[in-house]
Amino acid sequence: MMRKKRTALLTAILLIVVIAAAAAGWIWYKERNNTVNRHEPQALLQVESITQPEDNYDVIVAGTDPEGIVAAISAARNDQRVLLVDGRNREILGGLMTLGWLNSLDLNYSPEQSKLSGKHNFLNKGIFQEWYDMIEGTSFDVNTAANAFYELVKAEPNIDLLMKTKFLEPIMETGNKGSGQMITGLRLETEGGVEYAVRAGAVIDATQDGDIAAAAGVPYSVGREDIGRPQDQQAVTLVFKMSGVTQQVWDSFANIGDGTGIDSMSAWGFIKSREYVSSNPERVGIRALNVGRQNDDTILINAMHIFGIDPLNPESVQEALEIGAKEAPLIVDYLKKTYKELKDVEYAGVAPELYVRETRHFEGEYRLTAVDVVDNRDFKDAIAYGSYRIDIQRLNAQDQGAIVAAPERYGVPFRAIVPLAVDNLLVVGRAASFDTIPHGSARVIPLGMATGEAAGAATKLAAELGLSFRELSRSEADIAELRKRLMAQGMELAPVKFETPEYAKHKHYQGLLAAVSMALTFGGDHNETFNLDGIATAGQFANIMQTVKIAHADHFLGNPYVAIADLEEPAKLPLTLEQLAYTIALTTDLSVTPESALDDVVSKGWLAETTLSDIEDSQELKVGEVFSLVRDLMEFYVGKVYS
């Protein structure tokens, strides 16, 4: 009898668990598929700014974009007196999000996602999560976001907020015992025209472009300089607005097809928009739409690409604003004609500020590499994590952009925000020490906010220990303490579980890492297009060696295309080992024949015997085999190891 009762009880408990799980799943499904925006419009809060800074602070944070706001809050919560200062004539907080109108978030989702909770599991928690819980969702109303930032700042009595300064300049001194330069504060001019020299124990540069670090003398590269293309950088964008998007109009987007989808605040797709013919094709174009909903029946659209702009030149930025403002209503007209669902909406203007993706990449104690991201590497001093795909937007009118890879979870070391050459300074956000390719992922704002939170906490710890940030970055025990404090603040730095990606199991994985590092291959949204087992062609390899030549110009003085000049349809011709060697030899400017090239290249030790012996068919090289041979060439000829 007791056994029957126990069995009945267990059955009842199991039934309750199943029902609860089913109910939770149904709630999650309904919420996930809910398209109604229940939020009301908010009036912008009036931002109150001090008129006169104090002479000294523990920390000065330069820049009122999200990364700077979080850095200031984190430092303040660690009992630091903070001056948060804006140098861009802004009246509200939030910068790119609230004035650049970038209101659709590129999020770093954890590989460990709960499908029953109905709640996103982000890698970047802490203050980012706190702010995220105050807004509408994956897209947000810019007024809501600005107010949330201000409320968080205003709640911290340790923060003095100074808006609309006319200039910011670093105060530099020789470091202790002649160890180099250190920043000891900022010179600034208030809106009222009064100049101040404000001292601080630490400065955090959150200016997006690293203006303070550059003026202080920190070395950096610009754009894609680290792969031999300093003239190339990702296109800038001017976000534009459309009005009249009622709930009925919004719901109609779900019926478009064409790769289009919606939730309650975000829409994406509208693939036919790519067919738009620009009025100025060499300077402006559009991609598929990213649409963020507002609370007043308007939407903000991130789709326009403007080429040939130098974001570090104010005149060039103004030109971009003018180009974008002219093109935006033409784009809206096209969208209204192309999609019947948009026929009744209206053009409603452009953002006050430009969306800039890439300028300076500073040199830090460590520089994040493409290998780090694709290999999903962790670090003992990781203070932020990313998982957003490596998204390289268009570089010019001919380029189509690329998704390089989709990582699972990679760490960003504290060393990457500690710049070389200058002490007392941290650089957070997209200008931190990232190579250009991993920057395509690490540039996203939630990760930048995490670096800001880490920087704020580090100012307190370094001050307590009497260490420079550089010394802190080199102490395993002190970094462990920093990570402990960050986790106590709510950041998620603990290990997570995820499956090893299929591409990482391939025998030519090391070759793939080298290829990704030089932009020789792209994996797509799901790492599906690396094609390591596909057959390489002679024409493809000539293109590869031309890209290698650009990345390592000092070592390759020849012309790879001479190697395919006499071939018929080289783009379709399988690549042989002999043709590969001939192309390599001509690119290095060796004097060889097609018949002698392989012996010459092998005799020089440029190709490893182990790689050569692993080739399955020398008359039809596979893409993965090619990448491994290129990796050998980099190591044994150039002296560069991608690992």
VEXPA-900415 format. One line per field, with one value per residue (C-alpha): x, y, z; residue number from 1. Coordinates in nm, 2 decimals. Layout:
N
px: X, ...
py: Y, ...
pz: Z, ...
k: NUM, ...
This chain:
643
px: 0.00, 0.28, 0.46, 0.14, 0.10, 0.46, 0.43, 0.11, 0.28, 0.58, 0.35, 0.16, 0.48, 0.61, 0.28, 0.30, 0.65, 0.55, 0.25, 0.46, 0.73, 0.47, 0.31, 0.64, 0.72, 0.39, 0.44, 0.79, 0.65, 0.37, 0.60, 0.87, 0.60, 0.42, 0.44, 0.26, 0.45, 0.29, 0.53, 0.43, 0.64, 0.86, 0.95, 1.33, 1.45, 1.64, 2.00, 2.16, 2.52, 2.77, 2.90, 3.24, 3.45, 3.65, 4.03, 4.08, 3.90, 3.99, 3.87, 3.79, 3.58, 3.59, 3.29, 2.91, 2.85, 2.72, 3.08, 3.17, 2.85, 2.90, 3.27, 3.17, 2.89, 3.13, 3.40, 3.15, 3.01, 3.36, 3.38, 3.57, 3.50, 3.43, 3.40, 3.20, 3.26, 3.12, 3.32, 3.07, 2.82, 2.55, 2.25, 2.16, 2.35, 2.39, 2.57, 2.56, 2.24, 2.04, 2.18, 2.31, 1.97, 2.14, 1.85, 1.88, 2.12, 2.39, 2.38, 2.63, 2.42, 2.56, 2.59, 2.39, 2.04, 1.73, 1.44, 1.19, 1.27, 1.16, 1.45, 1.76, 2.09, 2.36, 2.73, 2.74, 2.55, 2.63, 2.54, 2.45, 2.18, 2.07, 2.02, 1.87, 1.60, 1.50, 1.44, 1.19, 1.40, 1.63, 1.54, 1.44, 1.29, 1.58, 1.41, 1.37, 1.74, 1.86, 1.64, 1.76, 2.13, 2.06, 1.87, 2.16, 2.41, 2.20, 2.16, 2.54, 2.64, 3.00, 2.96, 2.99, 2.84, 2.98, 2.82, 2.91, 3.27, 3.44, 3.76, 3.93, 4.31, 4.53, 4.76, 5.09, 5.38, 5.69, 5.62, 5.77, 6.15, 6.15, 5.94, 5.76, 5.46, 5.15, 4.83, 4.74, 4.41, 4.24, 4.24, 3.89, 3.68, 3.32, 3.03, 3.06, 3.41, 3.61, 3.92, 4.01, 4.30, 4.14, 4.36, 4.28, 4.44, 4.31, 4.15, 3.92, 3.90, 3.55, 3.54, 3.47, 3.77, 4.01, 4.07, 4.23, 4.46, 4.57, 4.65, 4.84, 5.07, 4.94, 5.03, 4.75, 4.66, 4.38, 4.11, 4.24, 4.60, 4.71, 4.62, 4.78, 4.48, 4.49, 4.27, 3.99, 3.75, 3.39, 3.13, 2.95, 2.58, 2.31, 2.01, 1.67, 1.32, 0.98, 0.65, 0.30, 0.39, 0.09, 0.04, -0.14, 0.14, 0.40, 0.21, 0.19, 0.57, 0.54, 0.36, 0.63, 0.85, 1.16, 1.37, 1.17, 1.07, 0.96, 0.92, 0.76, 1.04, 1.27, 1.22, 1.48, 1.52, 1.34, 1.60, 1.47, 1.60, 1.94, 1.82, 1.79, 1.97, 2.15, 2.15, 2.53, 2.64, 3.01, 2.93, 2.61, 2.41, 2.19, 2.18, 1.90, 1.72, 1.76, 1.45, 1.41, 1.07, 0.99, 0.69, 0.53, 0.45, 0.79, 1.07, 1.44, 1.62, 1.99, 2.07, 2.25, 2.62, 2.82, 3.16, 3.48, 3.44, 3.71, 3.53, 3.83, 3.79, 3.49, 3.45, 3.42, 3.17, 2.96, 2.98, 2.85, 2.56, 2.47, 2.50, 2.28, 2.02, 1.98, 1.96, 1.73, 1.40, 1.49, 1.54, 1.21, 1.03, 1.19, 1.08, 0.72, 0.70, 0.87, 0.67, 0.29, 0.31, 0.51, 0.29, 0.13, 0.44, 0.63, 0.99, 1.05, 1.42, 1.77, 1.97, 2.15, 2.48, 2.66, 2.70, 3.08, 3.20, 3.57, 3.86, 4.15, 4.27, 4.50, 4.80, 4.76, 4.94, 4.76, 4.59, 4.29, 4.33, 4.11, 4.25, 4.14, 3.78, 3.75, 3.92, 3.68, 3.98, 3.95, 4.21, 4.30, 4.25, 3.93, 3.70, 3.44, 3.31, 3.17, 2.98, 2.85, 2.95, 3.25, 3.05, 3.25, 3.03, 3.09, 3.42, 3.33, 3.07, 3.22, 3.25, 2.96, 3.08, 3.12, 3.05, 3.39, 3.29, 3.03, 3.21, 3.06, 3.23, 3.56, 3.73, 3.86, 4.17, 4.21, 4.54, 4.35, 4.22, 4.56, 4.73, 5.10, 5.33, 5.10, 5.02, 4.71, 4.50, 4.24, 4.08, 3.73, 3.49, 3.56, 3.89, 4.05, 4.34, 4.16, 4.29, 4.06, 3.90, 3.81, 3.70, 3.41, 3.27, 3.43, 3.31, 2.95, 2.82, 2.73, 3.08, 3.22, 2.99, 3.15, 3.50, 3.38, 3.25, 3.58, 3.78, 3.58, 3.64, 4.01, 4.06, 3.97, 4.18, 4.49, 4.46, 4.42, 4.73, 4.94, 4.98, 4.97, 4.72, 5.01, 5.14, 4.79, 4.76, 5.07, 4.98, 4.78, 4.67, 4.55, 4.37, 4.19, 4.08, 3.95, 3.75, 3.62, 3.50, 3.34, 3.15, 3.03, 2.90, 2.69, 2.91, 2.92, 3.28, 3.24, 3.31, 3.03, 2.98, 2.95, 3.03, 3.35, 3.25, 3.28, 3.54, 3.77, 3.77, 3.90, 4.26, 4.34, 4.20, 4.54, 4.55, 4.20, 4.31, 4.58, 4.34, 4.08, 4.35, 4.44, 4.08, 4.13, 3.80, 3.46, 3.24, 2.91, 2.64, 2.68, 3.04, 2.89, 3.10, 3.46, 3.44, 3.76, 3.70, 3.61, 3.84, 4.06, 4.11, 4.41, 4.23, 4.12, 4.47, 4.60, 4.34, 4.46, 4.82, 4.72, 4.55, 4.85, 5.08, 4.87, 4.89, 5.27, 5.38, 5.75, 5.79, 5.59, 5.72, 5.59, 5.26, 5.05, 4.83, 5.13, 5.11, 4.76, 4.80, 4.83, 4.57, 4.22, 3.94, 4.17, 3.86, 3.74, 4.07, 4.16, 4.47, 4.77, 5.06, 5.29, 5.06, 5.04, 5.42, 5.46, 5.21, 5.39, 5.73, 5.61, 5.45, 5.78, 5.94, 6.15, 6.27, 6.13, 5.95, 5.63, 5.83, 6.10, 5.89, 5.79, 6.15, 6.26, 5.99, 6.04, 6.41, 6.39, 6.19, 5.88, 5.64, 5.64, 5.70, 5.42, 5.18, 5.30, 5.27, 4.91, 4.79, 4.54, 4.57, 4.84, 4.65, 4.34, 4.42, 4.15, 4.08, 4.19, 4.52, 4.58, 4.52, 4.77, 5.03, 4.98, 5.02, 5.35, 5.46, 5.37, 5.58, 5.88, 5.91, 5.75, 5.82, 5.46, 5.27, 4.90, 4.81
py: 0.00, 0.24, 0.16, 0.25, 0.57, 0.66, 0.58, 0.79, 1.08, 1.06, 1.05, 1.35, 1.54, 1.45, 1.55, 1.89, 1.94, 1.86, 2.09, 2.37, 2.32, 2.32, 2.64, 2.81, 2.71, 2.84, 3.17, 3.20, 3.12, 3.37, 3.64, 3.57, 3.60, 3.90, 4.20, 4.46, 4.76, 4.84, 5.12, 5.48, 5.77, 5.95, 6.31, 6.37, 6.45, 6.78, 6.69, 6.90, 6.98, 7.14, 7.48, 7.45, 7.13, 7.07, 7.10, 6.73, 6.40, 6.04, 5.96, 6.16, 5.98, 6.15, 6.07, 6.03, 5.74, 5.43, 5.30, 5.62, 5.64, 5.28, 5.35, 5.66, 5.46, 5.17, 5.40, 5.60, 5.28, 5.19, 5.51, 5.71, 6.08, 6.10, 6.38, 6.26, 6.51, 6.54, 6.70, 6.69, 6.96, 6.72, 6.79, 6.43, 6.12, 5.81, 5.94, 5.68, 5.52, 5.84, 6.09, 5.86, 5.68, 5.33, 5.19, 4.82, 4.64, 4.40, 4.16, 3.91, 3.61, 3.34, 2.99, 2.89, 3.01, 2.91, 2.84, 2.83, 3.15, 3.37, 3.60, 3.66, 3.54, 3.79, 3.76, 4.13, 4.16, 4.40, 4.77, 4.68, 4.44, 4.71, 4.96, 4.70, 4.62, 4.99, 4.99, 4.83, 4.53, 4.44, 4.77, 5.08, 5.42, 5.67, 5.89, 5.59, 5.51, 5.86, 5.89, 5.56, 5.66, 5.99, 5.83, 5.59, 5.87, 6.11, 5.84, 5.84, 6.13, 6.06, 6.17, 6.53, 6.56, 6.83, 6.87, 7.07, 7.14, 7.32, 7.12, 6.84, 6.81, 6.57, 6.71, 6.51, 6.47, 6.25, 5.93, 5.82, 5.76, 5.86, 5.56, 5.74, 5.97, 5.97, 6.16, 6.35, 6.52, 6.72, 7.08, 7.18, 7.48, 7.50, 7.61, 7.95, 7.99, 7.93, 7.71, 7.47, 7.23, 6.94, 6.68, 6.31, 5.99, 5.82, 5.91, 5.68, 5.76, 5.66, 5.91, 5.64, 5.75, 5.76, 6.13, 6.17, 5.87, 6.00, 6.34, 6.18, 5.99, 5.64, 5.45, 5.33, 5.21, 5.35, 5.15, 4.82, 4.93, 4.62, 4.41, 4.65, 4.86, 5.19, 5.36, 5.12, 5.13, 5.03, 5.26, 5.52, 5.53, 5.79, 5.65, 5.78, 5.78, 5.69, 5.78, 5.64, 5.29, 5.19, 4.84, 4.73, 4.84, 4.68, 4.35, 4.36, 4.33, 3.96, 3.88, 4.03, 3.72, 3.84, 3.74, 3.98, 3.91, 4.11, 4.10, 4.37, 4.62, 4.50, 4.42, 4.29, 4.18, 4.36, 4.20, 4.38, 4.70, 4.60, 4.66, 5.03, 5.24, 5.52, 5.88, 5.88, 5.51, 5.57, 5.74, 5.59, 5.27, 5.06, 4.70, 4.50, 4.69, 4.69, 4.85, 4.97, 5.07, 5.39, 5.45, 5.71, 5.51, 5.59, 5.36, 5.42, 5.24, 5.15, 5.06, 5.34, 5.31, 5.62, 5.57, 5.77, 5.95, 6.03, 6.03, 6.21, 6.51, 6.73, 6.86, 6.50, 6.42, 6.72, 6.60, 6.26, 6.42, 6.62, 6.31, 6.11, 6.38, 6.41, 6.03, 5.93, 6.06, 5.89, 5.56, 5.60, 5.67, 5.35, 5.15, 5.28, 5.17, 4.84, 4.73, 4.78, 4.75, 5.08, 5.28, 5.50, 5.57, 5.90, 6.01, 6.19, 6.30, 6.18, 6.14, 6.43, 6.24, 6.00, 5.63, 5.57, 5.21, 5.23, 5.48, 5.43, 5.10, 5.16, 4.96, 4.81, 4.57, 4.30, 4.34, 4.12, 3.91, 3.73, 3.40, 3.49, 3.54, 3.25, 3.02, 3.13, 3.20, 3.29, 3.48, 3.49, 3.86, 3.86, 4.14, 4.12, 3.85, 3.86, 3.63, 3.87, 3.76, 3.93, 4.17, 4.37, 4.62, 4.75, 4.93, 5.10, 5.09, 4.77, 4.58, 4.38, 4.34, 4.00, 3.80, 3.66, 3.41, 3.35, 3.28, 3.11, 3.31, 3.48, 3.69, 4.04, 4.08, 4.37, 4.43, 4.53, 4.85, 4.94, 5.15, 5.15, 5.45, 5.64, 5.56, 5.65, 5.59, 5.33, 5.32, 5.15, 5.09, 5.03, 5.22, 4.97, 4.74, 4.53, 4.43, 4.54, 4.19, 4.10, 4.47, 4.36, 4.18, 4.35, 4.70, 4.63, 4.86, 4.60, 4.46, 4.82, 4.89, 4.58, 4.72, 5.05, 4.88, 4.69, 5.02, 5.19, 4.92, 4.90, 5.26, 5.18, 4.87, 5.03, 5.32, 5.09, 4.89, 5.19, 5.03, 5.17, 5.00, 4.85, 4.69, 4.58, 4.41, 4.21, 4.07, 3.75, 3.78, 4.14, 4.06, 3.78, 4.03, 4.26, 3.98, 3.89, 4.25, 4.27, 3.95, 4.09, 4.39, 4.15, 4.09, 3.74, 3.62, 3.25, 2.97, 2.86, 2.54, 2.51, 2.26, 2.30, 2.44, 2.20, 2.42, 2.39, 2.01, 2.02, 1.90, 2.23, 2.44, 2.61, 2.71, 2.85, 3.07, 3.22, 3.27, 3.45, 3.67, 3.80, 3.83, 3.54, 3.37, 3.43, 3.19, 3.36, 3.38, 3.02, 2.94, 2.75, 2.91, 2.83, 2.54, 2.38, 2.06, 2.24, 2.23, 2.54, 2.70, 2.87, 3.20, 3.18, 3.13, 3.42, 3.64, 3.49, 3.58, 3.93, 3.97, 3.82, 4.06, 4.36, 4.24, 4.18, 4.42, 4.43, 4.05, 4.02, 4.24, 4.04, 4.00, 3.68, 3.73, 3.67, 3.31, 3.27, 3.49, 3.20, 2.98, 2.93, 3.01, 3.01, 3.07, 2.72, 2.54, 2.32, 2.44, 2.20, 2.20, 2.31, 2.60, 2.70, 2.71, 2.90, 3.16, 3.19, 3.22, 3.50, 3.69, 3.68, 3.80, 3.49, 3.41, 3.06, 2.85, 2.67, 2.34, 2.46, 2.66, 2.38, 2.25, 2.61, 2.70, 2.36, 2.39, 2.73, 2.57, 2.78, 2.48, 2.23, 1.87, 1.76, 1.98, 1.86, 1.50, 1.56, 1.67, 1.41, 1.50, 1.74, 1.79, 1.92, 2.10, 2.15, 2.49, 2.38, 2.25, 2.58, 2.77, 2.54, 2.60, 2.97, 2.95, 2.78, 3.05, 3.31, 3.14, 3.03, 3.31, 3.61, 3.52, 3.57, 3.30, 3.32, 3.10
pz: 0.00, 0.10, -0.23, -0.43, -0.24, -0.30, -0.67, -0.69, -0.52, -0.75, -1.05, -0.92, -0.86, -1.21, -1.36, -1.18, -1.31, -1.66, -1.65, -1.50, -1.77, -2.04, -1.89, -1.87, -2.23, -2.34, -2.16, -2.31, -2.66, -2.63, -2.50, -2.76, -3.04, -2.89, -3.12, -2.92, -2.79, -2.45, -2.36, -2.35, -2.49, -2.24, -2.24, -2.22, -1.87, -1.84, -1.78, -1.50, -1.54, -1.30, -1.41, -1.25, -1.19, -0.87, -0.89, -0.82, -0.87, -0.83, -1.18, -1.49, -1.76, -2.10, -2.31, -2.25, -2.48, -2.30, -2.23, -2.05, -1.85, -1.72, -1.64, -1.43, -1.25, -1.18, -1.04, -0.83, -0.68, -0.59, -0.38, -0.63, -0.69, -1.06, -1.32, -1.62, -1.90, -2.24, -2.52, -2.81, -2.73, -2.62, -2.41, -2.32, -2.23, -2.45, -2.75, -3.03, -2.89, -2.82, -3.07, -3.33, -3.30, -3.30, -3.11, -3.21, -2.99, -3.12, -2.82, -2.68, -2.60, -2.37, -2.52, -2.22, -2.30, -2.10, -2.33, -2.04, -1.86, -2.14, -2.06, -2.26, -2.10, -2.19, -2.14, -2.04, -1.73, -1.44, -1.52, -1.88, -1.75, -1.50, -1.79, -2.02, -1.77, -1.78, -2.16, -2.39, -2.52, -2.81, -2.96, -2.76, -2.76, -2.76, -2.50, -2.27, -2.31, -2.25, -1.94, -1.81, -1.85, -1.68, -1.39, -1.33, -1.33, -1.12, -0.85, -0.79, -0.56, -0.64, -1.00, -1.12, -1.47, -1.69, -2.03, -2.35, -2.29, -2.58, -2.57, -2.37, -2.36, -2.16, -1.89, -1.93, -1.69, -1.69, -1.51, -1.18, -1.20, -1.57, -1.66, -1.95, -1.98, -1.76, -1.78, -1.46, -1.57, -1.84, -1.95, -2.05, -2.13, -2.01, -2.21, -2.05, -2.18, -1.86, -1.88, -1.60, -1.54, -1.35, -1.19, -1.14, -1.02, -1.34, -1.67, -1.87, -2.24, -2.36, -2.65, -2.91, -3.13, -2.84, -2.87, -2.53, -2.58, -2.92, -2.79, -2.50, -2.74, -2.73, -3.05, -3.27, -3.62, -3.83, -4.00, -4.15, -4.14, -3.95, -4.26, -4.50, -4.59, -4.39, -4.64, -4.57, -4.28, -4.23, -4.38, -4.16, -4.13, -4.09, -3.92, -4.05, -3.92, -4.06, -3.90, -3.91, -3.81, -3.61, -3.45, -3.76, -3.99, -3.76, -3.76, -4.14, -4.16, -4.04, -4.37, -4.60, -4.63, -4.80, -4.49, -4.28, -3.91, -3.61, -3.24, -3.02, -3.07, -3.36, -3.72, -3.97, -4.32, -4.61, -4.84, -5.15, -5.01, -5.13, -5.49, -5.42, -5.68, -5.51, -5.64, -5.56, -5.60, -5.52, -5.19, -5.05, -5.06, -4.84, -4.71, -4.56, -4.29, -3.91, -3.77, -3.41, -3.29, -3.09, -2.86, -3.08, -3.40, -3.55, -3.65, -3.68, -3.96, -3.96, -4.33, -4.50, -4.58, -4.66, -4.81, -4.83, -4.50, -4.25, -3.91, -3.75, -3.98, -3.88, -4.24, -4.37, -4.10, -4.20, -4.56, -4.45, -4.27, -4.58, -4.81, -4.58, -4.53, -4.91, -4.97, -4.68, -4.83, -5.16, -4.98, -4.80, -5.14, -5.27, -4.96, -4.99, -5.35, -5.29, -4.99, -4.98, -4.60, -4.60, -4.85, -4.58, -4.37, -4.41, -4.40, -4.06, -4.06, -3.98, -3.66, -3.51, -3.51, -3.74, -3.66, -3.69, -3.67, -3.70, -3.66, -3.43, -3.29, -3.00, -2.90, -2.55, -2.33, -2.53, -2.87, -2.93, -3.25, -3.49, -3.36, -3.01, -3.13, -3.37, -3.12, -2.85, -2.62, -2.25, -2.05, -1.69, -1.70, -1.90, -1.78, -2.06, -2.30, -2.65, -2.88, -3.14, -3.49, -3.66, -3.87, -4.12, -4.29, -4.64, -4.70, -5.03, -5.30, -5.46, -5.14, -5.00, -4.65, -4.48, -4.17, -4.09, -3.82, -3.54, -3.21, -2.91, -2.63, -2.62, -2.35, -2.36, -2.14, -1.90, -2.08, -2.39, -2.22, -2.08, -2.35, -2.42, -2.35, -2.11, -1.75, -1.54, -1.86, -1.97, -2.31, -2.33, -2.61, -2.98, -2.97, -2.73, -2.83, -3.09, -3.43, -3.71, -3.78, -3.42, -3.38, -3.61, -3.30, -3.00, -3.12, -3.01, -2.74, -2.47, -2.47, -2.46, -2.16, -1.99, -2.05, -1.90, -1.59, -1.55, -1.60, -1.33, -1.07, -1.17, -1.07, -0.71, -0.69, -0.85, -0.61, -0.31, -0.41, -0.52, -0.86, -1.21, -1.44, -1.62, -1.30, -1.21, -1.55, -1.49, -1.15, -1.17, -0.80, -0.84, -1.16, -0.98, -0.72, -0.99, -1.14, -0.80, -0.75, -1.09, -1.03, -0.70, -0.90, -1.10, -1.40, -1.54, -1.57, -1.47, -1.72, -1.95, -2.14, -2.52, -2.79, -2.98, -3.32, -3.62, -3.80, -3.49, -3.52, -3.88, -3.94, -4.12, -3.84, -3.78, -4.14, -4.11, -3.82, -4.04, -4.32, -4.11, -3.96, -4.31, -4.44, -4.68, -4.59, -4.43, -4.25, -4.27, -4.00, -3.89, -3.99, -4.29, -4.57, -4.48, -4.72, -4.60, -4.79, -5.12, -5.42, -5.45, -5.79, -5.95, -5.98, -5.62, -5.50, -5.70, -5.52, -5.19, -5.26, -5.36, -5.03, -4.85, -5.04, -4.92, -4.56, -4.58, -4.85, -4.75, -4.82, -5.15, -5.43, -5.72, -5.90, -5.83, -6.13, -6.37, -6.26, -6.41, -6.71, -6.96, -6.80, -6.95, -6.70, -6.39, -6.17, -6.27, -6.29, -5.99, -5.81, -5.82, -5.58, -5.86, -5.95, -5.59, -5.56, -5.89, -5.76, -5.43, -5.60, -5.84, -5.56, -5.36, -5.69, -5.73, -6.09, -6.15, -6.41, -6.35, -6.35, -6.10, -5.86, -5.63, -5.58, -5.52, -5.27, -5.08, -5.08, -4.91, -4.63, -4.68, -4.67, -4.39, -4.48, -4.25, -4.44, -4.78, -4.67, -4.56, -4.90, -5.04, -5.41, -5.53, -5.86, -5.67, -5.36, -5.10, -4.95, -4.61, -4.75, -4.91, -4.59, -4.41, -4.68, -4.66, -4.28, -4.34, -4.57, -4.31, -4.05, -4.24, -4.49, -4.33, -3.97, -3.87, -3.68, -3.65, -3.35
k: 1, 2, 3, 4, 5, 6, 7, 8, 9, 10, 11, 12, 13, 14, 15, 16, 17, 18, 19, 20, 21, 22, 23, 24, 25, 26, 27, 28, 29, 30, 31, 32, 33, 34, 35, 36, 37, 38, 39, 40, 41, 42, 43, 44, 45, 46, 47, 48, 49, 50, 51, 52, 53, 54, 55, 56, 57, 58, 59, 60, 61, 62, 63, 64, 65, 66, 67, 68, 69, 70, 71, 72, 73, 74, 75, 76, 77, 78, 79, 80, 81, 82, 83, 84, 85, 86, 87, 88, 89, 90, 91, 92, 93, 94, 95, 96, 97, 98, 99, 100, 101, 102, 103, 104, 105, 106, 107, 108, 109, 110, 111, 112, 113, 114, 115, 116, 117, 118, 119, 120, 121, 122, 123, 124, 125, 126, 127, 128, 129, 130, 131, 132, 133, 134, 135, 136, 137, 138, 139, 140, 141, 142, 143, 144, 145, 146, 147, 148, 149, 150, 151, 152, 153, 154, 155, 156, 157, 158, 159, 160, 161, 162, 163, 164, 165, 166, 167, 168, 169, 170, 171, 172, 173, 174, 175, 176, 177, 178, 179, 180, 181, 182, 183, 184, 185, 186, 187, 188, 189, 190, 191, 192, 193, 194, 195, 196, 197, 198, 199, 200, 201, 202, 203, 204, 205, 206, 207, 208, 209, 210, 211, 212, 213, 214, 215, 216, 217, 218, 219, 220, 221, 222, 223, 224, 225, 226, 227, 228, 229, 230, 231, 232, 233, 234, 235, 236, 237, 238, 239, 240, 241, 242, 243, 244, 245, 246, 247, 248, 249, 250, 251, 252, 253, 254, 255, 256, 257, 258, 259, 260, 261, 262, 263, 264, 265, 266, 267, 268, 269, 270, 271, 272, 273, 274, 275, 276, 277, 278, 279, 280, 281, 282, 283, 284, 285, 286, 287, 288, 289, 290, 291, 292, 293, 294, 295, 296, 297, 298, 299, 300, 301, 302, 303, 304, 305, 306, 307, 308, 309, 310, 311, 312, 313, 314, 315, 316, 317, 318, 319, 320, 321, 322, 323, 324, 325, 326, 327, 328, 329, 330, 331, 332, 333, 334, 335, 336, 337, 338, 339, 340, 341, 342, 343, 344, 345, 346, 347, 348, 349, 350, 351, 352, 353, 354, 355, 356, 357, 358, 359, 360, 361, 362, 363, 364, 365, 366, 367, 368, 369, 370, 371, 372, 373, 374, 375, 376, 377, 378, 379, 380, 381, 382, 383, 384, 385, 386, 387, 388, 389, 390, 391, 392, 393, 394, 395, 396, 397, 398, 399, 400, 401, 402, 403, 404, 405, 406, 407, 408, 409, 410, 411, 412, 413, 414, 415, 416, 417, 418, 419, 420, 421, 422, 423, 424, 425, 426, 427, 428, 429, 430, 431, 432, 433, 434, 435, 436, 437, 438, 439, 440, 441, 442, 443, 444, 445, 446, 447, 448, 449, 450, 451, 452, 453, 454, 455, 456, 457, 458, 459, 460, 461, 462, 463, 464, 465, 466, 467, 468, 469, 470, 471, 472, 473, 474, 475, 476, 477, 478, 479, 480, 481, 482, 483, 484, 485, 486, 487, 488, 489, 490, 491, 492, 493, 494, 495, 496, 497, 498, 499, 500, 501, 502, 503, 504, 505, 506, 507, 508, 509, 510, 511, 512, 513, 514, 515, 516, 517, 518, 519, 520, 521, 522, 523, 524, 525, 526, 527, 528, 529, 530, 531, 532, 533, 534, 535, 536, 537, 538, 539, 540, 541, 542, 543, 544, 545, 546, 547, 548, 549, 550, 551, 552, 553, 554, 555, 556, 557, 558, 559, 560, 561, 562, 563, 564, 565, 566, 567, 568, 569, 570, 571, 572, 573, 574, 575, 576, 577, 578, 579, 580, 581, 582, 583, 584, 585, 586, 587, 588, 589, 590, 591, 592, 593, 594, 595, 596, 597, 598, 599, 600, 601, 602, 603, 604, 605, 606, 607, 608, 609, 610, 611, 612, 613, 614, 615, 616, 617, 618, 619, 620, 621, 622, 623, 624, 625, 626, 627, 628, 629, 630, 631, 632, 633, 634, 635, 636, 637, 638, 639, 640, 641, 642, 643
